[in-house]
Amino acid sequence: MNLTAKNLNSHNYPGYYNDTIKPSDSIKVVPPTTTQVDSVVVTFWTEKNEVGVNLSEVAFVNWNAGGNNSISALVYGNAERNYKKDDLYWRNKVIVRYGINSQEGQKLRKTEDELRLSSSFGYRKDSISNWFYSAKFNFNTQFTNGYKYPDTDSPISKFMAPGYLFLGIGSEYSDPIEDFKVYISPITQKSTFVLDQRLANEGMFGVTGAVRDTLGNIVEEGEKVRTEFGFLVTSDFSKEVFENVDLDSQLSLYSDYLNKFGNIDVEWQLRVNLKVNDFIKANVGSHLRYDDDVKFKEDTNGDGKLETTGPRVQFKQMLGVGLVYEF
């Protein structure tokens, strides 16, 4: 469209003061350009990665109270991949932890050793309910040999000796406000793996031991896998109790239907995490276990050999300060 000076004057267009436009001049009206809006990418996956190291060291120089120089290190990593869309979720987690201690006058010793994998899937009928139909998978073992120190010639545990696998279906309650979950499974398979034949022959960790003759010779090797079916209840709770102070609790209760039903295997981890800044954190924690199938070894008669005794409560306490990197 062309507008000539005849039509474009100060009377028709108030505020226009240029009266020098010639008839041959023209003004071209350009239509407004369109703005392209970038598309929004929606993802239903969330992820969390964390690696860290805790260090502690004690050194003495002419210290009249005595003591041994020592240094300890714990390296750990956590990774999560979670999917959530509408009334469906899929949560996956990997935990690795390994700790060592070096003390003057002693060989290097292991203080912590853990490999843990977990995955859970859930679906609910509507968005109002807090209950999900759920299936859960858990696996845990260790990386290296475990010893009854100072004896380092005969391992009392190894990689996949034991290894534990839980697979079950049930129902999970997830609180919509608090980070609190309870999983109840009336049908759970527990498999215990003892892939070291010597430990399997000894019947460690609940597997059937070797059959021996009257002279102690092995007639039939011990079984390396034990399978159970039972009832499993787990709970997970996480809360910021104070500013930069988080409380985490994981509890697992399991009882086998076929063998001593009502005798409950317990595993309870409790941690308090204190955040100094984005890279420095301190944590205090405890880990309690009781498994009727785990027999302990100790020298009961002073002959220098370890005898197999009954089950006991296992307890571990941790205190650490170190560097953490999250990405």
N, C-alpha and C positions, 0 to 999 in steps of 0.2 A: 504494500500500500504506500502511495506517495502523497505527501502533504505539501502543497505549495505555500508560499508566503502569504497568499491571499487568504488562505484559510487559517494560517498559523499566525495569529497576531495577539497583541496583549489583551484585547477585549475577550477574545474567545478562550484564551489560556492565561488566566491571571498569574502573575509572577513571571511571565515571559517578557523579557525586555530587549531582545535582539530584533530591531526593526530593519536590519540591513540585509535580510535574506532576499535574494533575487528570485524572480519567478522560475528561473532555470534551475535554481537549487532545489534539492529534494531531501527529505529525511526518510530513511528506511527503518521501519520498525522490525526488529528482530525478535522472533518468539523466544520465550524463556527456555533455557536448556533444561533437560530432564536430569535428575540426580539418581544414579543407580545405587540402590541400597544393597549392601553386602548381605549375603545369606548367613543365617545363624546356624552353626553346626552344633547339634545336640548330641552329647555323648552320655551313655548310661554307665560308663566305667569310671571308677575312681581308683587311685593307686597311692601307696605309701611305701617309701623306702627309707631305711635307717641303718646306719653302720656306726659303730663306736668302739672305743677301747678304754678300759679302766686300768689304771696303773697305781701301784703302791710300792714304796721302797723304804727300807730301814738300813742305815749304815752307822757303824760305831768306830770311833777312833779313841783309844785309851779310855774307854768307858768303864769306870770302876765297878758299876753294877752288873757288868757282863752283858752278853747278848750275841747273837749271830746276825751277820749281814744277810739281808734277803731282799728279793724283788719279785713282785707278782704282776701278772698281766692277764687281762680277760678281753678277748676280742669277740664281738657279737654282731649279728645282723638280722634285721627283720624286713620282710617284704610282703605287701598285701596287694591283691588285685580283686576288687569287688565290683559286682554288677547288680544294678537295681533298676527295674522298670515296672511301673504300675504295681501289681501285686506279686511280683516275682523277684527273688534275690538269689545271688550266687556269690559266696564269700570264700576267698582262698588266702592262705597265709603260710609262710615259710619262716622258721626260726632256726638260727644256727648260733651256738655258743661254744667257746673253747677257752679254757684258762689254764695257766701253768704257774708254778712257783719254783724259784731257785733260791735255795738257802745254803749258806756257807757250811761246808762239811757234809752236804747231802747231794744226791743225784737230783736231777730235774724231776719234778712231780706234777701230775695233772691235778687241777683243782675243779675243773668243770668241763663237761663234754656232752653236747646235746645237738641232735638233729631232729626237728619236728615239722611235720607237714599236716595241714588240715584243710578240709574243704567241706562246705555245707551248702545245700540247695533247699530253697523253700518256696512255697506257693500258698496263697490264701484266696478264698472265694470272693471276698469283697474288701474294700478299703477301710471298712469300719472295724473289722475284727483285728485283734492283736495276736491271734494264734495262726501259725503257719503249719501246713503239712511239710515235713522236713526230712531230708536224708543227710547223713553226716559220715564223713571219712576222716580218720585220724591215724597217723603213723609216726612212731618215734623210735630212735635208736641212738647209738653213739658212734664217734669216728674212730677212736683208738682203744687200745687195750686198757683195762682197769686192773689195778693191783691192790693187794692188801699190804701196804707199805710197812716195813722196808723190803719185803719179799717181792722182787721184780722178775722172778724166774717163772712163776706160775700165774698167768692172768686169771682173774676171777670173772672177767667179762671182756667182750670184744665187740667189733662191729657186727651187727645182726646177731649178737649173742649177749643180751637179748635184743630182739626187735619186736615191737608191738603194733598190731594193726586192728583198728576198730572200724566196723562198717555196720550201719544200722539205719532204720527208718523210725520215725515217730512224729512228735509235734513240738514246735518251739513257740514260746511266748516271748515277744519282743515289746518292751515298754516304749511307748511313743515319745516320752519325755526324757526319762532317765536312760542312760546307756546300760541297760540291764536286760539279760537274756537268760531264759531257762529252757533247756532241751530235755524232753522225756522220751525215751525209746524203750518200749517193751520187747523189741526184737533187735538185739545187737550181737553181732559175731565178733568175738575177740580171738585173734590168732597170735600166739607167742612163738617166735622163731629163735632157735638156738642152733645156729649153723656151724658152730665149732663142735666137732665130734667128741672131744674130751669132755667138754662141759655138758654135752647132751648125755654122754654115758653116765655122768655123775647125777643126772636128773635135776640139773639146775633150772631155776625159773619155772618149775612146774611141769616140764616135759617128762615123759616116761623114760626112766634110766635104763641102762644096759642090764641084760640078764646074765648073771655070772654063775659058774659052777661052784662046787664046794671049795675049790682051791683059789677062787677069785678070778679065774680066767673068764673073759667075755665070751658068752655063747651067742648072744644077740645084741647088736649095737642099739644104743638108745635112740629114741625118736627125736627128730630135730624140730618138729612142729607140734604144737598143742592147740586145739580148737575148742572154743567154748561158745555157748549161747546164753545170753543173760539179759538183765535189765540195767539200763544206763541212764543216769541223771547227771547233767552238767549245768553249770551256771557261770555266767560271765558278768562282771560288774566293773564299771569304770566311772570315776567321778572326780571332779576338781574340788577337793575338800577345802582348800584355801587357795589364794592367788599363787599360781606357779607351783602348786603342790597337788599331785594327782595320786589317786588310790586305785590300784588294779587288783582284782581278785578273780581267780579261776578255780573252780571246784569240780571234781569228777568223782562219782560214786557208781560202782559197778558190782553186781552180784550174779554169779553163774547159777542157772536153773538146775543143772544136772549134778554139780559137785558143791555140796555145802551151801545150798541156797540160804541167804540171810547173812552169810559171811561176806562182808563188804570190803572191796578194794577201794582205797581212798587215795586221791591225789589232790593237793591243795597248794596253790601258789598265791602268795600275797606280796605285793610290791608297793612301796611308796616312792614316787619319783619327784625329785625337787629340781626345778629348772632355774639355773643361775642366769644363763642367757641362751642365745640360739645355738651355741656350740659347747657349752659346759653344763653337765647335769650330774646330779648325785642321786643315788638310789639305795634304799634299804629294803631287803626282802627276805622271805623265808619260803622254803619248799618242804612240804611234808608228804610222805608216802607210807602206805601200808598195803602190802600184797601178800596174801597168805601163801602164794606159790613161790615167793622169793625166799630161799633159805640162805642163811649166813654161814660164813666160814670163820673159824677161829681155833687157836691152839688151846684146847681145853685140858690137856693132860701134861703139857710141858715137854712133849717129845719133839718139838720143832716142826710138826706137821699140822696142817689145817684140817680140822674136822668140820663136817656139815652139821649145822644146828638148825633150830626152827626159825620162823619168820619173826621180824622185829619192826618196830616203827623206825622209819628212816626220816631224818630231819637235817636240813641244811639252811644255814643263815648266811646272807650276803650283805656286804656293805661296799659300795664303790663310788668313786668320783672320777670322771673322765671326760673325754671329748666325744661328741656325737655330731654326726652330719646327716641331715634329713634332705631328701630330694624326691 
